Amino acid sequence: MNAKGGWSVEMSLDNLPFGKRLKVVRVAQGLSQADVAQRVGISENRLCKFETGRAQPRPDELGRLRRLFNAPL
């Protein structure tokens, strides 16, 4: 929680699993799964699996996600 009693995205992301961090960042940037999947060159189904923790991205996919969001994830 921040000083005003609200949650800070930066503070709360550190403890989240990868998939949840990915979804928080995607939603915060106003992007749909379809938008991200198309921009990163993966299927919506694969992105959904990342967000739900049923799959982990390969290094090349992770690099493209990091570049898209300009974040370490």
N, C-alpha and C positions, 0 to 999 in steps of 0.2 A: 504494500500500500504506500501511496505517496503521502506527503505532508498534509494534503487536504482530505485524506481518507479515501481517495479513489485509487484505482489500480493503474499502474503505469505499464504500458506494453513492454518497454525495455526491461523493466524489473521482473516481470512475470515470465518472459520468454525463456530465460536461462534454464529454468527447471522443467520445461516442457519437453516431451519427446519430439524427435524430428518432425513427425507427421503433423502434430498439433501446431508446432511453430510454423511450418509451411502453410497450413490453413489460415492461421492468424495473420500472417504477413500477406497472403493472397487476398483475404477478405478486406484487410485494412487498406489495400491498394485498389479495392473496388473491382477486382478481376474475378471472372468465373473460372471454373475448372476448364471449360472449353477454351477460354482465352489463353490460359497458361499452357495447356496441353499443346495448342497450336503453335504458340510462340517458342516452346521448348522442343517441339518435334517428337512428342510422345502421345499416346492415346489418353483420352479422358479416363478410361478404366485404369490405366497404369498410374496416373496422377492420383486417382481416388485411393488406390492401394497404398501409395506413399502416405497420404493423409490419414489413413486408418491404421497404419502400421503393419499392413499385410505384406508390404514389400519395401525394400530400400533402393534408392536410386544408385545406378552405376556411377562411377566417377565422372564420366562425361556428362551424364544427365544432371548430376549435382552441380557441376560447373556451370551448365546452362541455366539452371534455376538460380544459382547465386548471382550470375550476371543479370538475369532478368529483374530480380528483386534488389540488386545492389546491396546484398546482405550476406553475412556468413552462413546463416541458417545453421 
